[in-house]
């Protein structure tokens, strides 16, 4: 009886392993392609309301509004066949004029944006001086393609990037 139980257990575990391998086999041969903008400027039109002069440790809400060529294709995070995401990457402000090996663009945060009007809240700089404010908007559509049997056989990513930079002066 123990031998039969052991044999059944081995048979079931081998069958489960085979099914898991079959799952990945289903995606064997899927084609992935990508296109992206050649430049990081001039791809998305935008406005934002950050004053030229800021006060030390005062919080500002920066309202962004932008238009993308992808707006005519699909709205963000709605369609499941042609899925679009818009991500804003916000970087730590860099003090202008300081040369230091430790200074680099370091991402402070990123957020998925559900529409074309959004606010970066509670922005503040702790020391006076001249700073570079820096944000990147990454707009991406994932197009899914299916064969005649309804099985996804390829995915194409279309990406647009836009750098947003502004020098600001921070005073007491």
Protein Blocks (a to p, Z undefined) as FASTA:
>chain_A
ZZmmmmmmmmmmmmmmmmmmmmmmmmgoiacdddddfbfghkaccdddddfbdcehiacd
dddddddfklmmocchkbfklccdddddddddddehiacfkbccddfbdcddfbfbdcde
hiacfbgcddddddddddddddddddfkopafbdcdddddddddddddddZZ
